[in-house]
Amino acid sequence: MGDESGFILTKIIATLGPASDELGVIVRLIEEGARVFRINFSHGSFAEFDRRLAAVKRASQVTGVPVGVLGDLSGPKIRVGKVREGGVQLEVGAEVHFQSESVVGGTEGGVAGWPVVFSTNVPTFIDDVQPGQRVLIDDGAVRMLAVEKVGQDEGRRLVCRVTVGGRVTSAKGVNLPDTAVSVPSLTDYDWLCVDWAIERGIDFLALSFVRQAQDVRLLKDRLAKAADPSGSSIPVIAKIEKPQAVDDLEAIVQESDGVMVARGDLGVEMDITAVPIIQKRIIATAHDYGKPVIVATQMLQSMIESPWPTRAEVSDVANAIFDGADAVMLSGETAVGKHPVEAVHIMGQIARTTLAEMAHWPAQPSGPPRKLQESHYRTAALAHGVSVVVRDLGARLMGIWSQRGGGARYLSQNRPTIPIVAASSDPAVLRRMTLLYAVVPVLMDPPASLEDFAERIDRLIVDRGWGRLGDQVVLVAGEPIGIPGVTNTLLIRRLGGVVRPT
C-alpha cells in the first residue's frame, strides 16, 4: 500500500476538546485522516457534548466523508476530595489518613507533624482497601501503602504510609492495583451518558474500568433494549486498564464488540514494564475473536506542546500498527494540545509509511480469526478466501456490498494490505464501519443487480481517483444482491470490464 493511494488503513481516532471542537478544525482533522471522534464524558457538560456532536456531523457533511463518534464513559474513577489551596506536599514516611466524611485535605488541625487527612469520592473506599495494599495518587506519582484501619463507624480511618512523595491537589485520581473495588462499573452519571448516547444515536460506547465480562454484559443489556428496528444496538468497546480485566481478558473480548488497550491506568495499575507485553496479548486475543482493537494513551504525548513528536513516540505508533491495531487514538494531543491538526497529520504519515512496509513483507500462512475458524462460520471462511485471491492477483482494492456491515467486518479481519470499499445505503452502518481496519465506507443506493453494483463501483473508483482503468479489483456481494446476511459471490474484475466470475 503505497503513499500515492491516499488511504490510511489503520484508523485514527481523535479526541474532541477545547482545541478541536470547532467546525473548521474538525474538517481539517478529517482531511488529515481522522475517521472516528471521541467524546470524553469525563470532561465537559451535556451542552458541550451536543455542540461537539453537531460539529462532527456538519464536518462529515462538508467533507462528504462518513465519520464515527465514540462516547467514552467515565466509569467509577476514584478521586481525592477537596484539598487546601496549593495542595499538600507529602514526604516519604509521612502518615496519611483517609476518612469517609468529606474534608478539606491537609494536616490535621493545621499542626505540623500530625497526620495528613484526605477524603475521596467513593464512600466504600475505606471498606475496600485492606492493610498491605497500595494506594497510588496522580497516575502513581505519589505512592503509599495501607497500614491499618482505626476508629469505629463514621470515625473509621484508613492509615497509610507514604513510600514515594509528591504534591497532592484536589480531585487527583487514585489507583488501587491490589484492591477489589466494590463500586459498580457504571455510575449514575454513566447511565445518564448512556441515555444521551442512545437518544443521539452515538456510534460506539467505550466502557471504562472493566473488571469482568459481566460489566460489559450489563451495558449491552441496556443498549439491547434500545436497539433500532433491525435489532442493531450501539457497539461496546471494553477498555482494558485493570489487572482484573487482564485476568478475565478472553471472556471480556468475547462479550465485547471491540477492545481498547487503555495504557494510562494500565501502566499505573500494573508493572509498567509489562505494558508492551500486555498490549500484544490484548491485540492477539482480539484478533482471535475477530474484534477490532484500539491502542490508546500518550501515543504522541509530546505534541500537546511540540509541533513534532519524539522518535520514541513515532516508534510506538508504528509498533502498534505492526502488532495489528485496527485503530490508534489521540487523547490530549487533539483535545487540549497546541497542534491538533499536525498530530493527526503525523499519525497518518506514520501509518502510511508503516503499512507500505508491511505490504512488502512475505505473505504468511493465515486463516480466519481463530475462534471463527473453530466455529466453521461460512462467511469468515469466504472472507479469508477472498484475501488469498486478492494477494495472489495483486489487486488494487476490494469492493463489497455490505448493507449491515458484516461482510466488511469479515474482510477487515483478514488484515489486507489494500483498501476495502464497503457500500451500504444505511448511514448508521457506514459510521460503524469507520473503526474497521482498511474499510472505506461509501453511501450507495441499493443496486439492482450484481452487474449494476460492479459498474457503480467502477465509476466510483475512477471518479475519485482511487484507481485507473485496467486495474484489477475483487468484488464481493450476495446473489441476489441486497439481501442482508447473504454473501456468496466473488467477482474478479478489471476496472471497465469483467474478467471472470467465480
N, C-alpha and C positions, 0 to 999 in steps of 0.2 A: 504494500500500500504506500505509494509514494506521496510526497508533499503536493504534487500537482493536482491531486484529487480534490483537495479542499475538505475532505471528510475527516472527522475525528472519531474513530471507532469507540474508544473509551470515553464514556460520557463525563461531562464536567458539571458538578453541582455548585452553585454559587449561593451563599447565604446573604439574604437581604438585611439591610440595616441602614442607619443614617447615611452611610457613604454610598448607598446603591439603590435607594428606593424611589428615585426619580425616573420618570419615563425615559428620558434621553440616555441615562446611564444604563438602564436595563436593556434598551435597544442595542447599545454598544456591546454589552455583555453577551447578548445573543449572537451578534455579528462575529464576536471573537470565539464563540463555540459553546457557551453555556446552554444546556438543554433542560436542566431542572433547577428550580429556585427554591431555596429552603427558607421557610418562615419559622424562626426560633421562638416558640411560645414563652421561653424564659425571659425574654426582653421585649417590652412594649405592651401596648393596650390593644383591645379588640378593634378600636377605631384605627389604630396604626396598621393592624393586620389587614383590615378591609382595604385600606388605601394601597398597601403593597400588592395585595392580590389583584386589585383593579389595574394597577400599573403594569403588572406582568401580563394580564390578559390583553391590555391595549398594545403592549410591546409585541406580543405574539401576532396581533392583527397587522401591525405596522410592518413587521418583517416577513410575514407570511410563513413563519416557522412554528410548528407545534412545540410547546414547551410544557413541562410538568411542574407542579407545585408540591413540595414535600413539607408537611407540617410536622415539626419536631416537638413532641410533648415533653414537658419539663421533668415529670417523674418526681419521686419523693427525695429531692435533693436536701440534705441536711445542711443547715447553715448556723453559724454563730449568731446569737441575738445581737441586740444593740450594744455597742462598745463606746466608751467615753471618747470624746473628740481627740483626734490624734492617734487613737489606738493604744494598745498596751504592748510594751516590749517584754518578751519572755526570755529569760536566760536559762541555760542548761541547768537542770537540777531544781528549778522552781516548782513549787506546788501549785496546782491548778484545780479548782473545784468547779464542777458543773452542777447546776440545780435546775429543777423543773420550772419553778416560778420565774417569770421574766425579771431580768435585772439589767441595769446598765453596766456592762462588763468593766472591771477594773479591780484594783487592790481593795480587799475588804476593809471597809471603814476608812479607806484612804490612808491606811497606816503602812508604811514601808516594812517589809518583812512578813506581812500577813499574806495568806493565800490570795491568788487572783481568782475571781469568781466570774463565770460566764453562764449564760443560758443558751438554749438552742430553740429552733422552730419545731422540734419533734418532741411531743410530750413523753414518749416512751424511751427516750434516749438513755436515761439512767437505768431503766429496767433492762434494756437490750445489751448494753456494754458491760462486760464482765472483767474482773481483775485479770491482768496478764495480756489484755487485748490492746492493740494500737489505736490511737486516735490521731488522725492526721488533719491538719488545717491548711487551707490555701494551697491546694494541689500538692500537699506533702512538704511545703516549705517549712512549716512548723510541725514538729512531731512530739508526741508524748505517749506514755504508757499508763494505762489504768492500773491503779494500785489497790484500791479498796472502795467499799461503799460505807458511808457513815450516816447516822441520823435515822429518823423514823418518819413515815408518812410524807406530808408536804415538805418536811425539813430534810428529806434524804438528799445526799450529795454523792457524786462520783468523784473520787480523789485521783488525780493523775500527776505524773512526774514528767517534766519536760526533758526530752532527750536531744532534740535539735531546736535551738531557739530561733526567735524572729518576732516580728511585729504582727499583732492580730488586730484587725479592724472590723467594723460592723459587717455582718452578712457574708463573711468569708465561708467558703464551702468546707464541709467536714467529711472526711472519708473514714470508713470503718472496715478495713480489709479483713479483719478476723471475726467480725460480728454478723450474726444472722439478724438483720434488722426486721422488726415486726410490722413496720408501716406497709400499707398496701402499695402495689406497683403503680397504681393510678390514684392520684389525689382528687379532691373535689374540684380543684382548678383544672386538672387534666380533663375531667369529664365535661367541663364547660367548653374546653378547647375541642374536644371530640364533637360535641354538638355543633359548634361553629363550623368545623371542617365538614360535617355531614350536610349542613344547610347550604354550604357554598360549593359543594362538590370538589373538595380538595382531592388531588390525585393519589397521594401517598400519605401515610402517617407513620412516623418513627416513634417507637416506644422506648423510653429511656429506662436505665437501671433494671433491665430484665434479669430475673434470677432463675426462673424456671419456665418451662413450656406453658404452664398454666397461666402465667402472666399474659402471654400472647393470646391464649385462647379466650381469656376474659374480654380483651378488647375486640377480638374478632367476633365474638358472640354479639356484642353490642352493635358492631358495624353490620353484621348479617341481618339484624332486624330492620336496618335502614337501607337495605340493598335496593337497587333500582329494579324495574320490572323484569329485566333479563336475569336477575339473581346476582348481579355483579356488585360487590361491595368494595370499599376503599382498601387497597392492599396495605398490609402492615409490615414495616421494616423493623426488625428487632435489633436494638443496639447492644452489642456485646461489650460491656465495660465493667462487669463484676466477676470476681472469681467463681461465684456460684453459677454464672452463665457459662463460663468456660467448662465447668464440670458437667453441665447439662446441655452441652453445645449441640449434639446431634438431634436431640428431641426438640430444641428450640428452633433449629434450622428447618426441621421437618414441618413444624407448626406454622412458621412464618412464610410471608411472601417474598422476603428478601432479608438480608442482614447487613449491618454496618459494623465495621471494625472501629469502634469509638475509642481512639487511643489516648484521649485525655485522661479520663478517670481510670481506664485500664492500666495506664502507666503509673498511676498512683496506688491503686488497689493491689497491684501485683508487682513482682520484681521487674523493674524497668528493663533489665537485660533480656527478659523473656518475651517482651512485646513483639519483636520481629518474628519470633518462632510462633507465637500465638496467632499473629496476623496470617502467616502462611497456613496454619492449621484451619483457621476460620474460612479462608478463601477456598481451600481444598474441600472442606466439608460442604460449603455452599455449592461448589461445582458438582459434588457427588449427587446432590439433590436437585440440581438444575435451577438453583435460586440465584438471582442477581446479588452481588456483594459490593458494598461501598467501602472505600478506605478513607478515613477522615481524621482530622485534627493535626494542626501545625504542619501541613504539607508545604506551604510556602510562608511560614510564620514571619520571617524577616521582612516580607513585603508589606506588612502592616505599616512599616516606616520607610523601607527602602524600595526604590523602583526596580531593584534586581534581587533575585533570590541568592542564597548561598549555594555553593556546589553540592553540599551535602543534601540540601532540600531538593535540588534537581534530581540527584540520585535516588532520593526517597520516593519521589513521584514515579520515576522510571521503574524502580523495583516493584512498586505496587502494580504497575501495568504488566511487567514481566511475570509477576505472581498470578495474574489473571483477574484483577479487579475489573468489574463492569463499569464502575464509576469512581472518580476521585473527587473529593469535596473540599471546597474552600470555606472557611468559617470567618474569623476575624478579618482575614485578608480582604474580603469583599464587603463585609458588614460594617466595619468601622475603620478599615485601612485607608491610607492616603492614596493608594494606587489600585483600585478595584479592577479597572479595565485591563491594566497591564498584568495583573495577577492571572486573570483568565487567559489573556494572550500567551503568557509564558507557559501556563499549564497546557494549553493547546499545542504549542510548539514542542514541548517535551513529549506529549502523547504522539504527535505525528512522527517525530524522529524515532521514538521507541518502537512504534508499530511498524514503521518502514523497515527497521532492522529485523523485527520478528518475522516479517513476511519473507525474508530471505533464509530463515532457518530451515534446515532439512525437515521435511514432513515426518511427524512422529505417529506411530500407530495409535489410534484413539477410537473411542466409541461414544455412544450417547452417555449422558450423566449416569454414573454407576447405579444409582437406585432406580432410575427409569429403565435402565437396561435389564436389571434384575426382574422388573415387573413386565418385561416384554411389551412395553407400550408401543403401539404401531406407529404413531406419529413421530415419536422420538427416534425410532429406527429409520423412518423415511427421511427425517431431517439429517441424520448422520449420513445416509446415502447421498443426499444432495451435496453435503460438504465434500465428500470424496469426489463426486463428479466435478464440482467447481474447482477443486485443487488440480485434478488431472487435466482439465481443459484450459486452465489458466484464465478463467472467465473474468470479465471486467467487474461485474457485480451480479447480485441476485435480486430477483423481484418476487414478491409474494402477495396474493390477495389474502388478507388476514383480518376478517371482519371483526372478530373479537380479540385478536392479538395472540391467540395460542400458537398458531403456526410460526409467527415471527419469533416468539419466545423460544420455540424448539430449535429454530435455525440459529438463533443467537447463542444457545447453549453449546454449540459445537465450535465456538471461537473462530469464526472465519477471519481471513485477513483482507476481505473485501466487504463493501457495504451491502446491507440487506435493505432494499427499498420496499417498505411494507405499506400497502394501501388498504384503507378502510374508509367507509362512509360515516363512521362514528367518531366525532372529535374527541370524546372522552377516552375512547380506546387508543387513539393516536397519542394523547397526552401520557397515558400509562406506558406506552412503548418507549417513551423518551429515556427511561432508565436502562433499557436493554442494550447491551454491548452490540455495536455495529449496525443497529437498526436505525433506518432513516424513515420516519413516519410521513406519509403523504395522504392528503384528503382526496378521495376519488368517489364519484357516484358509482353505484354497483354496475359492473359491466354486464352486457347482455350475454356474453359467451367468453370462452377461453381465448378465442382469437381476438375478440374485441379488447380484452384485458391486455393481451400481448401488444396490440397496436397502440393502445394508450400508454403503456409503459415505454414503448419505443419513443413515442413523441416526447414524453416527459423527460426521459434521459437525455435525448438530443437537445431539446429546447433549453434545459437547464445546464447544459454543458458538462454533464456527468459522464458522457461517453460519445463516441463517434460512430457513424455508420460503418458497419462491418465488425464492430466489437462483439465478442461473444458474451451473452448473458444467459443465466439459468433462471427460468421462471417456475414457480410452484403455486398450485391452486387446487381447488376441488372441482370435480366434474360430476354433475353440473355445478357451475360456479355460483357463489353467493349463498350456499347452504352452510351455516356455521357447523364446525366440527368435522367437515369432510375435506381432507387434504389428501389427494390421491394421484395427482398428475404432475409430472415433471416435463418441462419443455426446454430443450436446448435450442438457442436461437441466436442468430446474428442480428444486430440492430438493422431493421429494414427487411428482414425475411426469415422464415422458419428454416432451421437446419434439419432437425428431426425430432418428432415427439417420442416420448418414452412412456 
